[in-house]
Amino acid sequence: MSLKATLLALLLVASPCVLGASARAQAPTDGYKILAKYPHSTDSYTEGFFYLDGLFYEGTGMEGRSALLVEQPDTGKVIQRRDLPAQYFGEGIINWGPNLYEWTWKSHICFVYDRFSFRPIKTFNYQGEGWGMTRTAKEIITSDGSPVLRFRDPDTFKVTREITVKDGRRPIENLNELEYIKGEIYANVWHEDRIARISPKDGHVIRWIDLTGLISPDEMVNAESVLNGIAYDEKTDRLFVTGKQWPYVFQIKIVPRTRPTTP
């Protein structure tokens, strides 16, 4: 056998391993079960959402209507509110120590408040658009509608590293509201009824959650009333989801599905 033929044979034998290492298969998709539902104001154009100490914290969007809200889950009652100046379109929110961060869509400003009084403390500036926001124990994670998630220093809001989110080889666009759960990044995809579960190490999509059918079309205010809002109660392992101007917040359980066998 010639050297060329030998090398070709070795490549053919090794190719499955090479391909497996260089390209992941598409992630499997899970379903859901509704465990409970809570009232949610259809005036709230949800852009940021998290759960802390028995309360929902929500950041809403739209110029002239953007606000930071604290709500009682069982009643939906707003117990604390801070409105953004009319020129700002509010986006993702997150808690950091005794503070709250709320950033904006195109104004390049992140507002920092005292979490208990909502008193303004400082602002950060950044490049690009602001969409979703979540946090690990050490970093803030942000989305901007692209496949790129950025990790930021909470003290400066400067980018420390980036990952590109892909399902197999396909980049996932329109990453929106975020939540960090058990070492994974959960991300809404704008105008899609599914959530991506993402590895914070390399950005690959681990699994999808298909949330089709959570609300009916006649419960939607308009075409922009899309799924967007993920919150997690770490103490009791409860997962909540909602959407822009949805009438409910749903507590759900992920129902695993087995990947179909490829013929």
C-alpha positions in Angstrom: 0.0 0.0 0.0 1.3 3.4 -0.9 1.9 6.1 1.8 -0.9 8.2 0.4 -3.3 5.2 0.6 -2.2 4.4 4.1 -2.8 8.0 5.3 -6.2 8.0 3.6 -7.2 4.7 5.4 -6.1 6.1 8.7 -8.1 9.3 8.2 -11.2 7.3 7.4 -10.8 5.2 10.5 -10.2 8.2 12.7 -12.8 10.5 11.1 -15.8 9.7 13.5 -13.6 10.7 16.4 -12.4 13.8 14.7 -15.9 14.8 13.7 -17.2 14.1 17.2 -14.6 16.3 18.7 -15.0 19.2 16.3 -18.8 19.3 16.0 -21.5 18.5 18.5 -24.8 17.0 17.6 -27.9 19.1 17.9 -29.2 19.3 21.5 -32.3 17.3 22.5 -35.5 19.0 23.5 -37.5 18.5 26.7 -41.1 19.3 27.5 -42.8 20.8 30.6 -45.5 20.3 33.1 -47.3 23.3 34.8 -47.2 23.0 38.6 -48.8 26.3 39.5 -49.6 29.7 38.0 -49.6 33.2 39.5 -51.1 36.5 38.4 -49.0 38.8 36.2 -49.9 42.3 34.9 -50.5 42.5 31.2 -49.2 46.1 31.5 -45.7 44.6 32.2 -43.5 44.3 29.1 -41.2 41.9 30.8 -37.5 42.3 30.0 -35.8 41.2 33.2 -37.1 38.7 35.8 -35.7 36.9 38.9 -36.8 35.6 42.3 -35.3 36.6 45.6 -36.4 36.2 49.2 -40.0 35.2 48.4 -40.6 38.0 45.8 -40.4 38.5 42.0 -38.2 41.3 40.8 -39.2 42.5 37.3 -37.7 45.0 34.9 -40.1 46.2 32.2 -39.4 47.9 28.8 -40.9 50.4 26.4 -40.0 54.1 26.4 -42.2 56.0 28.9 -43.3 52.7 30.6 -40.0 51.1 31.8 -39.9 50.4 35.5 -38.2 48.2 38.1 -40.8 46.3 40.1 -41.0 44.1 43.2 -44.1 41.9 43.3 -45.8 39.4 45.6 -46.1 36.1 43.7 -49.4 35.0 45.1 -51.3 38.3 44.4 -49.2 40.0 41.7 -49.3 43.1 43.9 -46.5 45.6 43.2 -45.0 46.5 46.6 -42.1 48.6 45.3 -41.5 50.4 42.1 -39.1 52.7 40.4 -39.9 54.2 37.0 -37.1 54.9 34.5 -37.0 58.4 32.9 -39.2 58.4 29.8 -36.3 58.3 27.3 -35.0 54.9 28.5 -36.1 51.5 27.4 -35.4 49.2 30.4 -34.0 45.7 29.8 -32.4 43.0 32.0 -32.0 43.3 35.8 -30.1 41.4 38.4 -29.1 41.6 42.1 -25.5 42.0 43.2 -24.9 42.0 46.9 -27.1 44.9 48.4 -27.6 46.4 44.9 -29.7 46.0 41.8 -28.5 46.5 38.3 -30.9 47.5 35.5 -29.5 48.2 32.0 -31.1 49.7 28.9 -31.6 48.7 25.3 -29.8 51.4 23.2 -28.9 54.1 25.7 -25.6 52.3 26.8 -26.4 53.0 30.5 -26.7 50.5 33.4 -28.3 51.9 36.5 -27.3 50.6 39.9 -29.7 51.0 42.8 -29.7 50.1 46.5 -31.9 47.0 46.5 -33.9 47.9 49.6 -34.6 51.6 49.0 -34.2 51.8 45.2 -32.0 54.8 45.7 -29.7 55.4 42.7 -26.0 54.7 43.5 -24.1 54.9 40.2 -24.2 54.2 36.5 -22.1 52.2 34.1 -21.6 52.7 30.4 -21.1 50.0 27.8 -21.0 49.4 24.1 -23.7 47.7 22.1 -27.3 46.9 23.0 -28.6 45.7 26.3 -30.9 42.7 26.4 -30.8 40.0 29.2 -28.8 39.8 32.4 -28.0 37.2 35.0 -25.2 36.3 37.4 -23.0 33.6 38.8 -21.3 33.9 42.2 -18.5 35.9 40.6 -19.7 37.4 37.3 -22.6 39.1 35.6 -23.6 37.5 32.3 -25.3 39.6 29.6 -27.0 39.1 26.1 -27.4 41.6 23.3 -29.6 39.7 20.8 -26.7 38.1 19.1 -25.3 34.5 19.7 -22.6 36.0 22.0 -22.9 36.1 25.8 -20.6 38.3 27.7 -19.2 37.9 31.2 -18.7 41.1 33.1 -16.9 42.3 36.2 -19.6 43.4 38.6 -17.5 46.2 40.0 -16.7 47.8 36.6 -19.2 46.2 34.2 -16.3 45.6 31.9 -16.3 42.5 29.7 -13.9 39.8 30.9 -14.7 37.0 28.5 -17.2 35.9 25.8 -18.8 32.7 24.6 -20.7 32.1 21.3 -23.8 30.0 21.8 -24.3 27.2 19.3 -26.6 24.2 18.8 -24.3 21.8 17.1 -22.6 24.1 14.5 -25.5 26.6 14.3 -25.2 29.9 16.2 -28.3 30.8 18.1 -29.4 34.4 17.5 -31.8 36.6 19.5 -30.7 35.4 23.0 -32.8 37.5 25.4 -33.7 37.1 29.1 -31.3 35.0 31.1 -31.2 33.0 34.3 -28.3 31.0 35.9 -29.5 27.7 37.2 -27.3 24.9 38.7 -24.3 25.8 36.6 -26.1 26.3 33.4 -27.3 29.5 31.6 -31.0 29.4 30.7 -31.9 31.8 27.8 -35.1 32.9 26.1 -34.9 33.2 22.4 -36.8 36.2 21.2 -40.0 35.2 19.3 -39.5 31.5 20.1 -41.5 29.3 22.6 -38.4 27.6 23.9 -35.5 28.1 26.3 -31.9 27.1 25.7 -29.8 25.5 28.4 -26.3 26.6 27.7 -22.9 25.6 29.0 -21.1 28.7 30.4 -17.7 27.1 29.6 -18.0 26.9 25.8 -21.5 28.1 24.8 -22.9 24.8 23.5 -26.6 24.2 24.0 -27.0 21.3 26.3 -30.7 20.9 26.0 -33.8 22.8 24.9 -37.1 23.3 26.8 -40.1 23.5 24.5 -42.8 25.7 26.1 -45.3 25.7 23.3 -48.8 26.1 24.5 -48.2 27.8 27.8 -50.7 30.5 26.9 -53.3 30.6 24.1 -53.2 33.1 21.3 -56.3 34.9 22.6 -54.4 35.6 25.9 -51.7 37.5 24.1 -52.0 41.3 23.9 -50.3 41.4 20.5 -47.6 39.7 18.4 -44.9 41.0 20.7 -46.4 39.2 23.8 -43.7 36.6 23.6 -42.1 34.2 26.1 -39.5 36.3 28.0 -38.8 35.8 31.7 -37.1 33.1 33.7 -36.8 33.0 37.5 -35.4 30.4 39.8 -36.0 29.8 43.5 -32.8 28.1 44.6 -34.0 27.3 48.1 -37.0 25.2 47.0 -35.9 24.3 43.5 -38.7 26.1 41.7 -38.6 27.3 38.1 -40.8 30.1 36.9 -41.4 31.5 33.4 -43.5 34.3 32.0 -43.7 36.6 29.0 -44.1 40.1 27.8 -47.6 41.3 28.9 -48.6 37.7 29.8 -51.5 37.3 32.3 -49.6 34.7 34.3 -46.3 33.6 35.7 -46.0 29.8 35.5 -44.2 27.4 37.8 -43.1 24.5 35.6 -41.3 21.2 35.9 -39.0 20.1 33.0 -40.2 16.8 31.6 -37.3 15.0 29.9 -37.8 13.5 26.5 -35.7 10.8 24.9 -33.9 11.7 21.7 -35.4 9.8 18.8 -33.2 7.1 17.4 -31.6 8.0 14.1 -32.2 5.3 11.4 
